[in-house]
Amino acid sequence: MQDDNIIFVGNKPVMNYVLAVVTQFTNGAQEVFVKARGKAISRAVDTTEIALGRFLQNVEKRSITTSTEQVDTENGKTNVSCIEIVLVLRSEIGQVSL
Amino acid sequence: MQDDNIIFVGNKPVMNYVLAVVTQFTNGAQEVFVKARGKAISRAVDTTEIALGRFLQNVEKRSITTSTEQVDTENGKTNVSCIEIVLVLRSEIGQVSL
């Protein structure tokens, strides 16, 4: 399933998301998208830093983008910041450059 | 002073940092670095999203990088995630591409 390699980081302990990222690559994913909104953005950065620094030596950050989304709340629409961090297997990058 | 165009985002209200970024560009800065560590990372993203979306139409994100720093605490060293968002005047990019 295509959406399997998207990890939405929320309010659970950070190691839950680290495990999810590591599992994706262990199961053969070539790239994983780590996404978060609002206060969870810090945890998304923690997730990738821990996953890459401690567990996935052959994975690197390909891109980090931020954006603004409108969400509906009880008091009307409000803006929330988002982050998307794309992680890729280093070997895949190597193939492109060869 | 070189360091003037580095905004360290901490625990103050986000609009304080938005104002600091806007002031830098208003005073002639060509690029501004927005930095934060730990939980303040979310606020650094909010700062740039609000500053660019609402106040600085001619400024764009040039790069977003994350890293891990070791900090000393009472209980020994610990790792903390960091973010650095580089904002540049769009006209400066235009000059390079001409």
N, CA and C atoms of all chains as a GROMACS GRO file, in nm:
protein
  588
    1MET      N    1   0.084  -0.119   0.000
    1MET     CA    2   0.000   0.000   0.000
    1MET      C    3   0.088   0.125   0.000
    2GLN      N    4   0.057   0.216  -0.088
    2GLN     CA    5   0.140   0.336  -0.107
    2GLN      C    6   0.154   0.417   0.022
    3ASP      N    7   0.043   0.431   0.096
    3ASP     CA    8   0.043   0.520   0.212
    3ASP      C    9   0.121   0.464   0.330
    4ASP      N   10   0.164   0.340   0.323
    4ASP     CA   11   0.239   0.281   0.432
    4ASP      C   12   0.366   0.357   0.465
    5ASN      N   13   0.426   0.417   0.364
    5ASN     CA   14   0.555   0.484   0.391
    5ASN      C   15   0.539   0.630   0.431
    6ILE      N   16   0.420   0.669   0.474
    6ILE     CA   17   0.399   0.802   0.533
    6ILE      C   18   0.376   0.785   0.682
    7ILE      N   19   0.461   0.846   0.763
    7ILE     CA   20   0.448   0.840   0.909
    7ILE      C   21   0.395   0.975   0.956
    8PHE      N   22   0.274   0.975   1.013
    8PHE     CA   23   0.219   1.098   1.070
    8PHE      C   24   0.257   1.104   1.219
    9VAL      N   25   0.339   1.202   1.254
    9VAL     CA   26   0.384   1.214   1.392
    9VAL      C   27   0.283   1.296   1.471
   10GLY      N   28   0.240   1.241   1.584
   10GLY     CA   29   0.143   1.308   1.670
   10GLY      C   30   0.194   1.320   1.812
   11ASN      N   31   0.109   1.287   1.908
   11ASN     CA   32   0.142   1.312   2.048
   11ASN      C   33   0.192   1.190   2.126
   12LYS      N   34   0.213   1.078   2.056
   12LYS     CA   35   0.266   0.961   2.126
   12LYS      C   36   0.415   0.978   2.155
   13PRO      N   37   0.473   0.892   2.239
   13PRO     CA   38   0.617   0.902   2.266
   13PRO      C   39   0.697   0.890   2.137
   14VAL      N   40   0.807   0.963   2.131
   14VAL     CA   41   0.884   0.974   2.007
   14VAL      C   42   0.933   0.838   1.956
   15MET      N   43   0.965   0.746   2.048
   15MET     CA   44   1.020   0.618   2.004
   15MET      C   45   0.918   0.535   1.926
   16ASN      N   46   0.788   0.558   1.948
   16ASN     CA   47   0.686   0.492   1.866
   16ASN      C   48   0.707   0.526   1.719
   17TYR      N   49   0.734   0.653   1.692
   17TYR     CA   50   0.749   0.697   1.553
   17TYR      C   51   0.885   0.655   1.496
   18VAL      N   52   0.986   0.656   1.581
   18VAL     CA   53   1.118   0.608   1.538
   18VAL      C   54   1.105   0.462   1.493
   19LEU      N   55   1.036   0.383   1.574
   19LEU     CA   56   1.017   0.242   1.540
   19LEU      C   57   0.940   0.227   1.409
   20ALA      N   58   0.841   0.312   1.388
   20ALA     CA   59   0.763   0.306   1.264
   20ALA      C   60   0.851   0.335   1.142
   21VAL      N   61   0.939   0.434   1.155
   21VAL     CA   62   1.029   0.469   1.044
   21VAL      C   63   1.127   0.354   1.017
   22VAL      N   64   1.187   0.304   1.124
   22VAL     CA   65   1.285   0.196   1.110
   22VAL      C   66   1.219   0.073   1.047
   23THR      N   67   1.097   0.044   1.090
   23THR     CA   68   1.024  -0.072   1.037
   23THR      C   69   1.000  -0.058   0.887
   24GLN      N   70   0.964   0.062   0.844
   24GLN     CA   71   0.940   0.085   0.702
   24GLN      C   72   1.063   0.049   0.619
   25PHE      N   73   1.179   0.099   0.659
   25PHE     CA   74   1.301   0.072   0.583
   25PHE      C   75   1.341  -0.075   0.594
   26THR      N   76   1.320  -0.134   0.712
   26THR     CA   77   1.351  -0.276   0.731
   26THR      C   78   1.265  -0.361   0.638
   27ASN      N   79   1.142  -0.316   0.613
   27ASN     CA   80   1.051  -0.391   0.526
   27ASN      C   81   1.070  -0.358   0.377
   28GLY      N   82   1.177  -0.284   0.345
   28GLY     CA   83   1.211  -0.265   0.205
   28GLY      C   84   1.171  -0.132   0.145
   29ALA      N   85   1.119  -0.039   0.225
   29ALA     CA   86   1.084   0.092   0.170
   29ALA      C   87   1.209   0.163   0.119
   30GLN      N   88   1.198   0.229   0.003
   30GLN     CA   89   1.309   0.307  -0.051
   30GLN      C   90   1.306   0.450   0.001
   31GLU      N   91   1.188   0.498   0.033
   31GLU     CA   92   1.175   0.632   0.090
   31GLU      C   93   1.058   0.634   0.189
   32VAL      N   94   1.072   0.719   0.290
   32VAL     CA   95   0.970   0.733   0.393
   32VAL      C   96   0.943   0.881   0.415
   33PHE      N   97   0.815   0.916   0.424
   33PHE     CA   98   0.774   1.054   0.448
   33PHE      C   99   0.734   1.070   0.594
   34VAL      N  100   0.798   1.161   0.665
   34VAL     CA  101   0.762   1.191   0.804
   34VAL      C  102   0.690   1.325   0.804
   35LYS      N  103   0.564   1.324   0.848
   35LYS     CA  104   0.483   1.446   0.845
   35LYS      C  105   0.431   1.481   0.984
   36ALA      N  106   0.412   1.610   1.010
   36ALA     CA  107   0.356   1.654   1.137
   36ALA      C  108   0.299   1.793   1.122
   37ARG      N  109   0.211   1.827   1.215
   37ARG     CA  110   0.152   1.961   1.218
   37ARG      C  111   0.163   2.018   1.358
   38GLY      N  112   0.168   2.151   1.365
   38GLY     CA  113   0.164   2.220   1.495
   38GLY      C  114   0.277   2.180   1.587
   39LYS      N  115   0.243   2.158   1.714
   39LYS     CA  116   0.345   2.129   1.814
   39LYS      C  117   0.418   1.998   1.790
   40ALA      N  118   0.358   1.909   1.712
   40ALA     CA  119   0.422   1.780   1.683
   40ALA      C  120   0.540   1.793   1.589
   41ILE      N  121   0.558   1.912   1.530
   41ILE     CA  122   0.670   1.932   1.437
   41ILE      C  123   0.803   1.902   1.506
   42SER      N  124   0.818   1.949   1.630
   42SER     CA  125   0.943   1.921   1.703
   42SER      C  126   0.966   1.771   1.715
   43ARG      N  127   0.858   1.697   1.741
   43ARG     CA  128   0.871   1.553   1.758
   43ARG      C  129   0.906   1.484   1.625
   44ALA      N  130   0.857   1.540   1.515
   44ALA     CA  131   0.893   1.484   1.384
   44ALA      C  132   1.042   1.501   1.357
   45VAL      N  133   1.096   1.615   1.395
   45VAL     CA  134   1.241   1.637   1.379
   45VAL      C  135   1.318   1.541   1.471
   46ASP      N  136   1.272   1.528   1.597
   46ASP     CA  137   1.334   1.432   1.689
   46ASP      C  138   1.331   1.291   1.629
   47THR      N  139   1.217   1.255   1.571
   47THR     CA  140   1.201   1.121   1.514
   47THR      C  141   1.308   1.093   1.409
   48THR      N  142   1.326   1.188   1.316
   48THR     CA  143   1.424   1.164   1.210
   48THR      C  144   1.567   1.169   1.263
   49GLU      N  145   1.594   1.259   1.357
   49GLU     CA  146   1.729   1.268   1.411
   49GLU      C  147   1.767   1.140   1.484
   50ILE      N  148   1.673   1.086   1.562
   50ILE     CA  149   1.702   0.963   1.636
   50ILE      C  150   1.710   0.844   1.541
   51ALA      N  151   1.617   0.836   1.446
   51ALA     CA  152   1.615   0.723   1.354
   51ALA      C  153   1.744   0.718   1.272
   52LEU      N  154   1.786   0.832   1.219
   52LEU     CA  155   1.904   0.835   1.134
   52LEU      C  156   2.033   0.826   1.216
   53GLY      N  157   2.034   0.893   1.331
   53GLY     CA  158   2.157   0.896   1.410
   53GLY      C  159   2.186   0.766   1.481
   54ARG      N  160   2.080   0.693   1.519
   54ARG     CA  161   2.102   0.578   1.606
   54ARG      C  162   2.074   0.446   1.536
   55PHE      N  163   1.987   0.445   1.434
   55PHE     CA  164   1.942   0.316   1.379
   55PHE      C  165   1.969   0.298   1.230
   56LEU      N  166   1.955   0.402   1.152
   56LEU     CA  167   1.958   0.386   1.006
   56LEU      C  168   2.078   0.461   0.948
   57GLN      N  169   2.193   0.393   0.946
   57GLN     CA  170   2.316   0.459   0.900
   57GLN      C  171   2.314   0.483   0.750
   58ASN      N  172   2.234   0.404   0.675
   58ASN     CA  173   2.233   0.415   0.529
   58ASN      C  174   2.112   0.493   0.475
   59VAL      N  175   2.053   0.573   0.563
   59VAL     CA  176   1.938   0.655   0.523
   59VAL      C  177   1.975   0.801   0.544
   60GLU      N  178   1.928   0.888   0.454
   60GLU     CA  179   1.955   1.030   0.473
   60GLU      C  180   1.832   1.114   0.439
   61LYS      N  181   1.837   1.240   0.485
   61LYS     CA  182   1.727   1.333   0.456
   61LYS      C  183   1.741   1.383   0.313
   62ARG      N  184   1.640   1.365   0.233
   62ARG     CA  185   1.645   1.418   0.096
   62ARG      C  186   1.590   1.560   0.092
   63SER      N  187   1.485   1.586   0.167
   63SER     CA  188   1.430   1.722   0.167
   63SER      C  189   1.349   1.746   0.293
   64ILE      N  190   1.343   1.871   0.332
   64ILE     CA  191   1.259   1.915   0.443
   64ILE      C  192   1.180   2.034   0.392
   65THR      N  193   1.048   2.025   0.397
   65THR     CA  194   0.966   2.138   0.355
   65THR      C  195   0.865   2.172   0.463
   66THR      N  196   0.834   2.300   0.473
   66THR     CA  197   0.732   2.345   0.567
   66THR      C  198   0.623   2.416   0.488
   67SER      N  199   0.504   2.416   0.543
   67SER     CA  200   0.391   2.479   0.475
   67SER      C  201   0.287   2.519   0.578
   68THR      N  202   0.182   2.583   0.532
   68THR     CA  203   0.072   2.623   0.619
   68THR      C  204  -0.057   2.560   0.568
   69GLU      N  205  -0.133   2.499   0.657
   69GLU     CA  206  -0.262   2.442   0.620
   69GLU      C  207  -0.373   2.509   0.699
   70GLN      N  208  -0.489   2.520   0.635
   70GLN     CA  209  -0.607   2.572   0.706
   70GLN      C  210  -0.684   2.454   0.764
   71VAL      N  211  -0.716   2.463   0.892
   71VAL     CA  212  -0.797   2.357   0.954
   71VAL      C  213  -0.921   2.419   1.017
   72ASP      N  214  -1.029   2.342   1.018
   72ASP     CA  215  -1.154   2.387   1.078
   72ASP      C  216  -1.153   2.357   1.227
   73THR      N  217  -1.188   2.455   1.307
   73THR     CA  218  -1.202   2.436   1.452
   73THR      C  219  -1.339   2.484   1.494
   74GLU      N  220  -1.369   2.472   1.622
   74GLU     CA  221  -1.497   2.521   1.675
   74GLU      C  222  -1.515   2.670   1.650
   75ASN      N  223  -1.403   2.743   1.651
   75ASN     CA  224  -1.409   2.888   1.636
   75ASN      C  225  -1.380   2.933   1.493
   76GLY      N  226  -1.404   2.846   1.396
   76GLY     CA  227  -1.379   2.883   1.258
   76GLY      C  228  -1.246   2.829   1.208
   77LYS      N  229  -1.201   2.879   1.094
   77LYS     CA  230  -1.078   2.830   1.035
   77LYS      C  231  -0.956   2.889   1.105
   78THR      N  232  -0.851   2.810   1.114
   78THR     CA  233  -0.726   2.861   1.169
   78THR      C  234  -0.611   2.801   1.090
   79ASN      N  235  -0.497   2.869   1.093
   79ASN     CA  236  -0.380   2.821   1.020
   79ASN      C  237  -0.293   2.736   1.111
   80VAL      N  238  -0.236   2.631   1.055
   80VAL     CA  239  -0.143   2.548   1.131
   80VAL      C  240  -0.022   2.518   1.043
   81SER      N  241   0.096   2.523   1.104
   81SER     CA  242   0.219   2.494   1.030
   81SER      C  243   0.237   2.343   1.015
   82CYS      N  244   0.298   2.303   0.903
   82CYS     CA  245   0.323   2.162   0.875
   82CYS      C  246   0.468   2.143   0.835
   83ILE      N  247   0.515   2.020   0.853
   83ILE     CA  248   0.650   1.985   0.807
   83ILE      C  249   0.643   1.850   0.737
   84GLU      N  250   0.723   1.836   0.632
   84GLU     CA  251   0.736   1.707   0.565
   84GLU      C  252   0.885   1.680   0.546
   85ILE      N  253   0.930   1.570   0.604
   85ILE     CA  254   1.071   1.531   0.593
   85ILE      C  255   1.077   1.402   0.511
   86VAL      N  256   1.149   1.406   0.400
   86VAL     CA  257   1.159   1.289   0.314
   86VAL      C  258   1.293   1.219   0.339
   87LEU      N  259   1.283   1.092   0.378
   87LEU     CA  260   1.403   1.011   0.406
   87LEU      C  261   1.421   0.910   0.293
   88VAL      N  262   1.545   0.892   0.248
   88VAL     CA  263   1.571   0.796   0.140
   88VAL      C  264   1.690   0.709   0.174
   89LEU      N  265   1.687   0.588   0.120
   89LEU     CA  266   1.801   0.498   0.130
   89LEU      C  267   1.917   0.558   0.054
   90ARG      N  268   2.036   0.560   0.117
   90ARG     CA  269   2.152   0.620   0.053
   90ARG      C  270   2.188   0.546  -0.076
   91SER      N  271   2.170   0.414  -0.078
   91SER     CA  272   2.207   0.335  -0.195
   91SER      C  273   2.127   0.379  -0.317
   92GLU      N  274   2.002   0.421  -0.293
   92GLU     CA  275   1.919   0.467  -0.405
   92GLU      C  276   1.978   0.593  -0.466
   93ILE      N  277   2.025   0.683  -0.380
   93ILE     CA  278   2.090   0.805  -0.431
   93ILE      C  279   2.216   0.768  -0.508
   94GLY      N  280   2.290   0.670  -0.456
   94GLY     CA  281   2.412   0.627  -0.524
   94GLY      C  282   2.385   0.578  -0.665
   95GLN      N  283   2.276   0.503  -0.682
   95GLN     CA  284   2.243   0.452  -0.814
   95GLN      C  285   2.217   0.565  -0.913
   96VAL      N  286   2.154   0.671  -0.864
   96VAL     CA  287   2.123   0.783  -0.952
   96VAL      C  288   2.252   0.850  -1.000
   97SER      N  289   2.349   0.862  -0.910
   97SER     CA  290   2.469   0.937  -0.944
   97SER      C  291   2.568   0.855  -1.025
   98LEU      N  292   2.549   0.723  -1.033
   98LEU     CA  293   2.646   0.640  -1.106
   98LEU      C  294   2.628   0.654  -1.257
   99MET      N  295   2.653   4.436   1.264
   99MET     CA  296   2.703   4.317   1.336
   99MET      C  297   2.652   4.192   1.265
  100GLN      N  298   2.735   4.098   1.236
  100GLN     CA  299   2.700   3.980   1.159
  100GLN      C  300   2.587   3.900   1.226
  101ASP      N  301   2.595   3.885   1.358
  101ASP     CA  302   2.501   3.798   1.428
  101ASP      C  303   2.359   3.853   1.434
  102ASP      N  304   2.342   3.979   1.394
  102ASP     CA  305   2.209   4.039   1.400
  102ASP      C  306   2.106   3.963   1.318
  103ASN      N  307   2.150   3.900   1.210
  103ASN     CA  308   2.051   3.835   1.124
  103ASN      C  309   2.028   3.689   1.160
  104ILE      N  310   2.064   3.651   1.282
  104ILE     CA  311   2.030   3.519   1.335
  104ILE      C  312   1.925   3.537   1.443
  105ILE      N  313   1.808   3.475   1.424
  105ILE     CA  314   1.700   3.483   1.523
  105ILE      C  315   1.693   3.348   1.595
  106PHE      N  316   1.722   3.349   1.724
  106PHE     CA  317   1.709   3.227   1.804
  106PHE      C  318   1.568   3.221   1.862
  107VAL      N  319   1.490   3.125   1.819
  107VAL     CA  320   1.353   3.112   1.866
  107VAL      C  321   1.351   3.031   1.996
  108GLY      N  322   1.285   3.088   2.098
  108GLY     CA  323   1.276   3.021   2.228
  108GLY      C  324   1.132   3.010   2.273
  109ASN      N  325   1.107   3.043   2.398
  109ASN     CA  326   0.975   3.020   2.458
  109ASN      C  327   0.884   3.141   2.463
  110LYS      N  328   0.927   3.253   2.403
  110LYS     CA  329   0.839   3.370   2.403
  110LYS      C  330   0.725   3.351   2.302
  111PRO      N  331   0.625   3.439   2.305
  111PRO     CA  332   0.516   3.430   2.206
  111PRO      C  333   0.572   3.440   2.064
  112VAL      N  334   0.508   3.367   1.973
  112VAL     CA  335   0.562   3.354   1.837
  112VAL      C  336   0.572   3.489   1.767
  113MET      N  337   0.481   3.582   1.797
  113MET     CA  338   0.484   3.709   1.725
  113MET      C  339   0.607   3.792   1.760
  114ASN      N  340   0.668   3.769   1.876
  114ASN     CA  341   0.794   3.835   1.907
  114ASN      C  342   0.900   3.801   1.802
  115TYR      N  343   0.904   3.673   1.765
  115TYR     CA  344   1.006   3.628   1.670
  115TYR      C  345   0.970   3.669   1.527
  116VAL      N  346   0.840   3.668   1.498
  116VAL     CA  347   0.796   3.716   1.366
  116VAL      C  348   0.840   3.861   1.348
  117LEU      N  349   0.817   3.942   1.451
  117LEU     CA  350   0.856   4.083   1.446
  117LEU      C  351   1.007   4.097   1.428
  118ALA      N  352   1.083   4.012   1.495
  118ALA     CA  353   1.229   4.018   1.482
  118ALA      C  354   1.273   3.987   1.339
  119VAL      N  355   1.209   3.888   1.276
  119VAL     CA  356   1.244   3.852   1.138
  119VAL      C  357   1.207   3.966   1.043
  120VAL      N  358   1.085   4.017   1.059
  120VAL     CA  359   1.038   4.125   0.972
  120VAL      C  360   1.129   4.247   0.986
  121THR      N  361   1.168   4.277   1.111
  121THR     CA  362   1.254   4.393   1.136
  121THR      C  363   1.388   4.377   1.065
  122GLN      N  364   1.444   4.258   1.067
  122GLN     CA  365   1.572   4.234   1.000
  122GLN      C  366   1.564   4.268   0.852
  123PHE      N  367   1.461   4.217   0.786
  123PHE     CA  368   1.449   4.244   0.642
  123PHE      C  369   1.417   4.391   0.616
  124THR      N  370   1.334   4.452   0.704
  124THR     CA  371   1.302   4.594   0.689
  124THR      C  372   1.427   4.679   0.701
  125ASN      N  373   1.522   4.633   0.783
  125ASN     CA  374   1.646   4.708   0.802
  125ASN      C  375   1.752   4.675   0.698
  126GLY      N  376   1.714   4.601   0.595
  126GLY     CA  377   1.807   4.581   0.484
  126GLY      C  378   1.876   4.447   0.479
  127ALA      N  379   1.845   4.356   0.568
  127ALA     CA  380   1.910   4.224   0.564
  127ALA      C  381   1.875   4.152   0.434
  128GLN      N  382   1.972   4.084   0.374
  128GLN     CA  383   1.950   4.005   0.252
  128GLN      C  384   1.909   3.863   0.287
  129GLU      N  385   1.955   3.816   0.402
  129GLU     CA  386   1.917   3.684   0.448
  129GLU      C  387   1.908   3.682   0.599
  130VAL      N  388   1.821   3.597   0.650
  130VAL     CA  389   1.799   3.586   0.794
  130VAL      C  390   1.797   3.437   0.830
  131PHE      N  391   1.867   3.402   0.938
  131PHE     CA  392   1.871   3.264   0.986
  131PHE      C  393   1.780   3.250   1.106
  132VAL      N  394   1.683   3.158   1.098
  132VAL     CA  395   1.594   3.130   1.210
  132VAL      C  396   1.637   2.996   1.269
  133LYS      N  397   1.677   2.998   1.396
  133LYS     CA  398   1.728   2.876   1.460
  133LYS      C  399   1.648   2.843   1.584
  134ALA      N  400   1.639   2.714   1.616
  134ALA     CA  401   1.570   2.672   1.738
  134ALA      C  402   1.618   2.532   1.775
  135ARG      N  403   1.597   2.499   1.901
  135ARG     CA  404   1.630   2.366   1.951
  135ARG      C  405   1.511   2.309   2.027
  136GLY      N  406   1.501   2.176   2.028
  136GLY     CA  407   1.400   2.108   2.109
  136GLY      C  408   1.258   2.148   2.074
  137LYS      N  409   1.178   2.169   2.178
  137LYS     CA  410   1.036   2.199   2.157
  137LYS      C  411   1.013   2.330   2.083
  138ALA      N  412   1.111   2.418   2.085
  138ALA     CA  413   1.095   2.547   2.017
  138ALA      C  414   1.100   2.533   1.864
  139ILE      N  415   1.135   2.415   1.815
  139ILE     CA  416   1.142   2.392   1.670
  139ILE      C  417   1.006   2.422   1.605
  140SER      N  418   0.898   2.377   1.667
  140SER     CA  419   0.765   2.403   1.613
  140SER      C  420   0.741   2.553   1.600
  141ARG      N  421   0.786   2.629   1.701
  141ARG     CA  422   0.764   2.773   1.699
  141ARG      C  423   0.851   2.842   1.592
  142ALA      N  424   0.967   2.784   1.565
  142ALA     CA  425   1.052   2.840   1.458
  142ALA      C  426   0.983   2.823   1.322
  143VAL      N  427   0.918   2.708   1.302
  143VAL     CA  428   0.844   2.686   1.178
  143VAL      C  429   0.725   2.782   1.171
  144ASP      N  430   0.652   2.796   1.283
  144ASP     CA  431   0.542   2.893   1.289
  144ASP      C  432   0.593   3.033   1.254
  145THR      N  433   0.706   3.070   1.310
  145THR     CA  434   0.763   3.203   1.288
  145THR      C  435   0.783   3.229   1.139
  146THR      N  436   0.844   3.134   1.068
  146THR     CA  437   0.871   3.157   0.927
  146THR      C  438   0.742   3.152   0.845
  147GLU      N  439   0.652   3.062   0.881
  147GLU     CA  440   0.527   3.054   0.805
  147GLU      C  441   0.446   3.182   0.818
  148ILE      N  442   0.439   3.237   0.939
  148ILE     CA  443   0.364   3.360   0.961
  148ILE      C  444   0.435   3.479   0.896
  149ALA      N  445   0.566   3.486   0.913
  149ALA     CA  446   0.642   3.600   0.859
  149ALA      C  447   0.630   3.604   0.707
  150LEU      N  448   0.646   3.489   0.643
  150LEU     CA  449   0.643   3.486   0.496
  150LEU      C  450   0.500   3.494   0.443
  151GLY      N  451   0.407   3.428   0.511
  151GLY     CA  452   0.269   3.425   0.461
  151GLY      C  453   0.196   3.556   0.480
  152ARG      N  454   0.230   3.628   0.587
  152ARG     CA  455   0.149   3.743   0.621
  152ARG      C  456   0.221   3.877   0.600
  153PHE      N  457   0.355   3.876   0.609
  153PHE     CA  458   0.426   4.004   0.611
  153PHE      C  459   0.528   4.022   0.499
  154LEU      N  460   0.600   3.918   0.463
  154LEU     CA  461   0.714   3.932   0.373
  154LEU      C  462   0.689   3.857   0.242
  155GLN      N  463   0.620   3.925   0.150
  155GLN     CA  464   0.583   3.858   0.025
  155GLN      C  465   0.705   3.832  -0.064
  156ASN      N  466   0.811   3.911  -0.046
  156ASN     CA  467   0.928   3.899  -0.134
  156ASN      C  468   1.043   3.821  -0.070
  157VAL      N  469   1.009   3.743   0.031
  157VAL     CA  470   1.111   3.661   0.099
  157VAL      C  471   1.072   3.514   0.082
  158GLU      N  472   1.170   3.427   0.067
  158GLU     CA  473   1.139   3.284   0.057
  158GLU      C  474   1.239   3.201   0.136
  159LYS      N  475   1.200   3.076   0.161
  159LYS     CA  476   1.288   2.984   0.231
  159LYS      C  477   1.394   2.932   0.135
  160ARG      N  478   1.520   2.950   0.167
  160ARG     CA  479   1.625   2.896   0.081
  160ARG      C  480   1.660   2.754   0.122
  161SER      N  481   1.665   2.728   0.253
  161SER     CA  482   1.697   2.593   0.297
  161SER      C  483   1.645   2.570   0.437
  162ILE      N  484   1.618   2.444   0.467
  162ILE     CA  485   1.580   2.403   0.601
  162ILE      C  486   1.667   2.283   0.635
  163THR      N  487   1.743   2.293   0.742
  163THR     CA  488   1.826   2.180   0.783
  163THR      C  489   1.801   2.147   0.929
  164THR      N  490   1.811   2.018   0.960
  164THR     CA  491   1.798   1.975   1.098
  164THR      C  492   1.925   1.903   1.139
  165SER      N  493   1.954   1.904   1.267
  165SER     CA  494   2.075   1.841   1.317
  165SER      C  495   2.056   1.803   1.463
  166THR      N  496   2.156   1.737   1.519
  166THR     CA  497   2.153   1.698   1.659
  166THR      C  498   2.271   1.762   1.731
  167GLU      N  499   2.245   1.824   1.845
  167GLU     CA  500   2.353   1.882   1.926
  167GLU      C  501   2.357   1.814   2.062
  168GLN      N  502   2.477   1.803   2.116
  168GLN     CA  503   2.492   1.754   2.253
  168GLN      C  504   2.492   1.871   2.348
  169VAL      N  505   2.408   1.865   2.451
  169VAL     CA  506   2.408   1.971   2.552
  169VAL      C  507   2.434   1.910   2.690
  170ASP      N  508   2.498   1.989   2.775
  170ASP     CA  509   2.525   1.944   2.911
  170ASP      C  510   2.406   1.974   3.000
  171THR      N  511   2.363   1.875   3.078
  171THR     CA  512   2.257   1.898   3.175
  171THR      C  513   2.306   1.851   3.312
  172GLU      N  514   2.219   1.865   3.411
  172GLU     CA  515   2.255   1.820   3.545
  172GLU      C  516   2.285   1.670   3.546
  173ASN      N  517   2.216   1.597   3.459
  173ASN     CA  518   2.232   1.451   3.456
  173ASN      C  519   2.328   1.403   3.348
  174GLY      N  520   2.420   1.489   3.308
  174GLY     CA  521   2.515   1.450   3.204
  174GLY      C  522   2.475   1.503   3.068
  175LYS      N  523   2.541   1.452   2.965
  175LYS     CA  524   2.513   1.501   2.830
  175LYS      C  525   2.384   1.441   2.776
  176THR      N  526   2.314   1.520   2.697
  176THR     CA  527   2.195   1.468   2.630
  176THR      C  528   2.188   1.527   2.490
  177ASN      N  529   2.118   1.458   2.400
  177ASN     CA  530   2.104   1.506   2.263
  177ASN      C  531   1.979   1.590   2.248
  178VAL      N  532   1.991   1.695   2.168
  178VAL     CA  533   1.874   1.777   2.139
  178VAL      C  534   1.871   1.806   1.988
  179SER      N  535   1.752   1.802   1.930
  179SER     CA  536   1.736   1.830   1.788
  179SER      C  537   1.738   1.981   1.763
  180CYS      N  538   1.790   2.020   1.648
  180CYS     CA  539   1.798   2.161   1.611
  180CYS      C  540   1.744   2.180   1.471
  181ILE      N  541   1.700   2.301   1.442
  181ILE     CA  542   1.657   2.335   1.306
  181ILE      C  543   1.717   2.470   1.270
  182GLU      N  544   1.752   2.484   1.142
  182GLU     CA  545   1.798   2.612   1.090
  182GLU      C  546   1.725   2.639   0.960
  183ILE      N  547   1.650   2.748   0.958
  183ILE     CA  548   1.574   2.788   0.839
  183ILE      C  549   1.638   2.916   0.784
  184VAL      N  550   1.682   2.910   0.659
  184VAL     CA  551   1.746   3.027   0.598
  184VAL      C  552   1.645   3.097   0.507
  185LEU      N  553   1.620   3.224   0.537
  185LEU     CA  554   1.526   3.304   0.458
  185LEU      C  555   1.606   3.405   0.376
  186VAL      N  556   1.568   3.423   0.249
  186VAL     CA  557   1.639   3.518   0.162
  186VAL      C  558   1.539   3.605   0.086
  187LEU      N  559   1.585   3.725   0.056
  187LEU     CA  560   1.508   3.815  -0.029
  187LEU      C  561   1.498   3.753  -0.168
  188ARG      N  562   1.376   3.752  -0.223
  188ARG     CA  563   1.357   3.691  -0.355
  188ARG      C  564   1.438   3.766  -0.462
  189SER      N  565   1.452   3.898  -0.448
  189SER     CA  566   1.525   3.976  -0.549
  189SER      C  567   1.670   3.931  -0.558
  190GLU      N  568   1.727   3.888  -0.444
  190GLU     CA  569   1.866   3.843  -0.444
  190GLU      C  570   1.878   3.715  -0.527
  191ILE      N  571   1.781   3.625  -0.513
  191ILE     CA  572   1.782   3.503  -0.593
  191ILE      C  573   1.766   3.540  -0.741
  192GLY      N  574   1.678   3.638  -0.767
  192GLY     CA  575   1.658   3.683  -0.904
  192GLY      C  576   1.786   3.730  -0.968
  193GLN      N  577   1.868   3.804  -0.893
  193GLN     CA  578   1.993   3.855  -0.947
  193GLN      C  579   2.086   3.741  -0.987
  194VAL      N  580   2.085   3.634  -0.909
  194VAL     CA  581   2.174   3.523  -0.939
  194VAL      C  582   2.132   3.454  -1.070
  195SER      N  583   2.000   3.445  -1.091
  195SER     CA  584   1.953   3.370  -1.206
  195SER      C  585   1.957   3.452  -1.334
  196LEU      N  586   1.976   3.586  -1.322
  196LEU     CA  587   1.975   3.670  -1.444
  196LEU      C  588   2.104   3.652  -1.523
   0.00000   0.00000   0.00000
